[in-house]
Amino acid sequence: MFRIEDMVRLDKNENPFLLPSSIKENVLSALREVEWNRYPDSGYKDIKDALSLLLHFPNKFFVLGNGGDEVLCLLFTAYVQPGATVLTFSPSFSEYAHLCKVFHARHITIPIDMADGLCSFNENLFFDTMQREKPSLVLIDSPNNPTGKQMPLQFIQKVVYENSAITVIDEAYGEFAPSTYLETLREQDFPKRMVALKTLSKAWGLAGIRFGYGVCHPDVTHKLNSIKSPFNINVLTAETVKILLREPHLLIEKTRQICNLRDSFIKKCQLIPRIQAYPSNSNFVFIHVPEEERQIKKTFKEAGIAVKFFCISGKSGSWIRVSVGVETDLNRVLHCLSQIVLTRR
């Protein structure tokens, strides 16, 4: 039996690469100058200035959170009353369903079609449902978690501009995709009822530091800031974020490396009979194995590999999301999948 610390951890979509030691030393040096007995600046101007420089949106467009999860919680607090409707695709980020339960919201989902080795979104059904149900909040994760598929930009734009409520475009994995919807807004007026949700947990490799943010019209920013805790970003997180945002070349380098590992892993999966690995624009790969989940879970556990299993409505077999790790870890997954196929012959 493997101890948790000895497991190959590919179940949480974490960045497998450590920050350079020089960055950590710079953070420690900055912390020596911080007055730990004082509250941080509640405006977090330095962080917002750094984000503005990086993303080319004004300082007033940012709302900061203790991870993207806090920004999501603020959005539910601001816009979702008990009994209100929230619209998403399914499957999607599990936090959406969790928050719907916490806030006693009516959760309507539009299933993603997983047929023939591809995943596709029923855009017309989603849009028609949005027009009919008039949700208080529409949540679209692009790239989608767990499929890794990116939503068409034209579809996102249609939803954003024809939705009378708030539309959240969750771009937690956007750095791994060729482009994002947020990038298209740099040269035009920012939609008044849209929030782009971003995080430094994934591509930037700061999952343990907990920092996320929303990019939105100042009217929305004002509303979210009026209900959040004034000191929700601690000094350790603040100093780390400020230092790392000055090093965007590190993001580009590691993102390219992860994407290369991802694409190679998908190609190798496709060489294994009966294994279906779906194309991905994220830092994880969605895999279908025909065998029942109980046995597949047992096989992965015995191999010391932690992956995430999903239940896809109306679909049999095992549905597995594998985070992109270092090459040796991915090779262990490939070996495990090959063994599964061999023992079923």
C-alpha positions in Angstrom: 0.0 0.0 0.0 1.4 3.4 -1.0 1.5 6.3 1.4 -0.1 9.5 0.2 3.2 11.3 -0.1 4.5 8.4 -2.3 1.6 8.5 -4.7 1.8 9.9 -8.2 -0.6 12.8 -7.7 -2.4 13.4 -11.0 -5.9 14.1 -9.7 -6.0 17.8 -8.9 -4.7 19.5 -12.1 -1.7 20.9 -10.3 1.4 22.2 -12.1 4.0 19.5 -11.8 6.9 21.9 -11.8 8.3 23.7 -8.8 8.9 27.4 -8.8 12.6 28.4 -9.4 14.5 28.7 -6.2 15.4 32.3 -7.2 11.7 33.2 -7.0 11.3 31.6 -3.6 14.4 33.5 -2.4 13.0 36.8 -3.6 9.7 36.1 -1.8 11.5 35.2 1.4 13.6 38.4 1.1 10.4 40.5 0.5 8.7 38.9 3.6 11.6 40.0 5.8 10.6 43.6 5.1 6.9 43.0 5.7 5.3 44.0 9.0 3.6 40.8 10.0 1.7 42.5 12.8 -0.1 44.8 10.3 -3.0 44.1 8.1 -2.3 44.3 4.4 -3.4 47.1 2.2 -7.0 46.2 1.5 -6.9 47.9 -1.9 -4.1 45.6 -3.1 -3.0 48.3 -5.6 0.4 46.7 -6.3 -1.2 43.4 -7.4 -3.9 45.1 -9.5 -1.2 47.2 -11.2 0.8 44.1 -12.0 -2.3 42.4 -13.4 -3.1 45.5 -15.4 0.3 45.6 -16.9 0.1 41.9 -17.8 -3.4 41.7 -19.1 -3.9 45.2 -20.5 -7.1 46.0 -18.5 -7.5 48.9 -16.1 -6.8 48.5 -12.4 -10.5 49.0 -11.6 -11.5 45.9 -13.5 -10.0 43.4 -11.0 -11.5 41.7 -8.0 -9.1 39.5 -6.0 -9.8 36.3 -4.2 -8.3 33.6 -2.0 -8.2 31.3 -5.0 -10.8 31.5 -7.8 -13.1 29.6 -5.5 -13.6 32.7 -3.4 -14.4 34.8 -6.4 -17.1 32.2 -7.4 -18.5 32.3 -3.9 -18.7 36.1 -4.0 -20.6 35.9 -7.3 -23.1 33.5 -5.8 -23.4 35.8 -2.7 -24.1 38.8 -4.9 -26.3 37.4 -7.6 -27.9 34.1 -6.5 -30.9 34.1 -4.1 -32.4 30.9 -2.7 -34.5 29.3 -5.5 -32.7 31.2 -8.3 -31.5 29.3 -11.4 -27.9 28.6 -12.3 -27.1 27.3 -15.8 -24.0 25.2 -16.7 -22.9 22.4 -18.9 -22.4 18.9 -17.5 -19.8 17.8 -16.7 -18.2 21.0 -15.5 -16.1 22.2 -12.5 -17.6 20.4 -9.4 -17.6 23.7 -7.4 -20.5 24.9 -9.5 -22.8 22.1 -8.2 -21.5 22.5 -4.7 -22.2 26.2 -4.6 -25.7 25.6 -6.0 -26.4 23.4 -3.0 -24.9 25.8 -0.5 -27.0 28.7 -1.9 -30.1 26.6 -2.4 -30.1 27.4 -6.1 -31.9 25.5 -8.9 -29.1 24.0 -11.0 -29.9 23.3 -14.7 -27.3 21.5 -16.7 -26.9 20.9 -20.5 -25.1 17.6 -21.1 -21.9 17.5 -23.2 -22.0 14.8 -25.9 -19.1 12.4 -25.5 -19.8 10.2 -28.6 -17.3 8.9 -31.2 -14.2 10.0 -29.4 -15.1 13.7 -29.5 -17.0 15.9 -27.1 -19.4 18.5 -28.4 -21.6 21.2 -26.9 -25.2 21.6 -27.8 -25.0 25.3 -28.2 -28.6 25.7 -29.4 -30.0 23.8 -26.5 -27.9 25.8 -24.0 -28.9 29.1 -25.6 -32.6 28.2 -25.8 -32.6 27.0 -22.1 -30.9 30.3 -21.1 -33.6 32.3 -22.9 -36.4 30.3 -21.4 -35.2 29.8 -17.8 -33.6 33.3 -17.4 -31.0 32.1 -14.9 -29.5 34.5 -12.4 -26.0 33.1 -13.2 -24.5 31.4 -16.2 -21.2 29.5 -15.7 -19.1 28.4 -18.6 -15.7 26.9 -18.0 -13.5 27.1 -21.1 -11.5 25.0 -21.4 -14.1 22.7 -19.8 -13.2 20.7 -16.8 -13.0 17.6 -17.1 -13.1 17.2 -20.9 -10.4 19.8 -21.7 -12.5 21.1 -24.6 -12.6 24.8 -25.3 -15.9 26.5 -26.0 -16.2 28.2 -29.4 -15.5 31.9 -28.9 -18.6 32.8 -31.1 -20.8 30.9 -28.8 -19.4 32.5 -25.7 -19.9 35.9 -27.2 -23.5 35.2 -28.0 -24.2 34.0 -24.5 -22.4 37.0 -22.9 -24.3 39.7 -25.0 -27.7 38.1 -25.0 -27.9 37.0 -21.4 -29.8 39.4 -19.2 -28.0 38.2 -16.0 -24.3 37.6 -15.1 -22.2 35.3 -17.3 -19.0 33.9 -15.8 -16.4 32.6 -18.2 -14.1 30.5 -16.1 -10.7 30.5 -17.7 -8.8 28.7 -15.0 -7.1 26.7 -17.7 -7.0 29.4 -20.4 -3.2 29.6 -20.5 -3.1 26.1 -21.9 -5.4 27.0 -24.8 -4.5 28.7 -28.1 -6.6 31.8 -27.1 -9.2 32.9 -24.6 -12.4 35.0 -24.8 -10.9 37.5 -22.4 -8.1 38.3 -24.9 -10.7 39.3 -27.5 -12.0 42.0 -25.2 -8.9 44.1 -25.0 -9.8 46.3 -27.9 -13.5 46.8 -27.2 -15.9 47.9 -24.5 -16.0 45.4 -21.7 -19.4 43.7 -21.3 -21.3 45.0 -18.3 -22.6 41.6 -17.1 -19.6 39.4 -17.7 -16.9 38.1 -15.4 -13.7 36.3 -16.6 -12.5 34.1 -13.8 -8.7 33.5 -13.6 -6.3 31.8 -11.3 -2.6 31.4 -10.6 -3.1 27.9 -9.3 -2.7 26.1 -12.6 -0.4 27.4 -15.2 1.5 29.7 -12.8 2.0 26.8 -10.3 0.7 28.6 -7.2 -2.0 26.1 -6.0 -0.7 26.1 -2.5 -0.5 29.9 -2.3 -4.3 30.4 -3.2 -4.8 33.4 -5.5 -7.5 33.9 -8.1 -9.2 37.0 -9.5 -12.1 38.1 -11.6 -11.9 40.6 -14.6 -15.1 42.4 -14.9 -16.8 45.8 -15.5 -16.3 48.3 -12.7 -20.0 48.1 -11.7 -19.6 44.3 -11.0 -16.2 44.9 -9.4 -17.7 47.4 -7.0 -20.5 45.0 -6.0 -18.2 42.1 -5.4 -15.7 44.2 -3.5 -18.5 45.6 -1.3 -19.2 42.1 0.1 -15.8 40.5 0.3 -13.6 40.5 3.4 -11.3 43.5 3.3 -8.1 41.5 4.0 -8.7 38.3 2.0 -5.2 38.2 0.5 -2.5 37.5 3.1 0.9 39.0 3.0 2.7 35.8 1.9 0.3 35.4 -1.0 0.5 39.1 -1.9 4.3 39.2 -2.0 4.5 35.9 -4.0 2.0 37.1 -6.6 3.7 40.5 -7.0 7.0 38.9 -7.6 5.8 36.1 -9.9 3.7 38.4 -12.1 6.9 40.2 -13.0 8.3 37.0 -14.5 5.8 36.1 -17.3 8.5 34.3 -19.2 8.3 31.5 -16.6 4.6 31.1 -17.4 5.3 30.8 -21.1 8.1 28.3 -20.7 6.3 26.0 -18.3 3.0 26.2 -20.2 4.7 25.2 -23.4 6.4 22.3 -21.7 3.1 21.1 -20.1 1.3 21.3 -23.5 4.0 19.3 -25.2 3.8 16.6 -22.5 0.0 16.6 -22.8 0.0 16.2 -26.6 2.6 13.4 -26.5 0.6 11.6 -23.8 -2.6 11.7 -25.8 -0.8 10.3 -28.9 0.6 7.4 -26.8 -2.8 6.7 -25.2 -4.3 6.4 -28.7 -1.9 3.6 -29.4 -3.3 1.5 -26.6 -6.3 -0.6 -27.9 -9.7 0.3 -26.5 -8.4 3.4 -24.7 -10.0 6.7 -25.8 -8.1 9.8 -24.9 -9.9 13.0 -25.8 -8.2 16.1 -27.4 -7.4 18.7 -24.7 -6.7 22.4 -24.5 -5.9 22.2 -20.8 -3.3 20.6 -18.4 -5.3 17.4 -18.1 -6.6 14.6 -20.4 -10.0 13.0 -20.3 -9.8 9.2 -20.9 -12.5 6.6 -21.4 -11.8 2.9 -20.5 -14.6 0.4 -21.4 -14.1 -1.6 -18.1 -16.2 -0.9 -15.0 -14.9 1.8 -12.6 -14.5 -0.3 -9.5 -11.8 -2.5 -11.0 -10.1 0.3 -12.8 -9.9 2.3 -9.5 -8.4 -0.8 -7.8 -5.7 -1.1 -10.5 -4.7 2.6 -10.3 -4.6 2.4 -6.5 -2.4 -0.7 -6.5 -0.1 1.2 -9.0 0.2 4.1 -6.6 -1.4 6.6 -9.0 -4.1 9.1 -8.0 -6.4 10.2 -10.8 -9.9 11.6 -10.8 -12.9 9.5 -11.8 -16.1 10.9 -13.2 -19.6 9.6 -13.8 -21.0 10.6 -17.3 -24.8 10.3 -17.4 -25.9 7.5 -19.8 -22.4 6.4 -20.6 -20.8 3.1 -19.4 -17.2 2.3 -18.6 -14.7 4.4 -16.6 -14.1 8.1 -17.2 -10.8 9.3 -15.9 -9.2 12.7 -15.8 -5.4 12.6 -15.7 -3.5 15.7 -14.8 -0.4 16.3 -16.9 2.6 15.5 -14.7 6.3 15.0 -15.5 7.1 12.4 -18.2 8.0 9.6 -15.7 4.6 10.0 -14.0 2.7 9.9 -17.3 4.7 6.8 -18.4 3.4 5.1 -15.2 -0.1 5.9 -16.2 0.5 4.6 -19.7 1.9 1.4 -18.3 -1.2 1.1 -16.0 -3.6 1.6 -18.9 -1.7 -1.0 -21.0 -1.9 -3.5 -18.2 -5.6 -3.0 -17.9 -6.1 -3.8 -21.6 -3.8 -6.8 -21.4 -5.6 -8.4 -18.5 -9.0 -7.9 -20.2 -8.1 -9.8 -23.4 
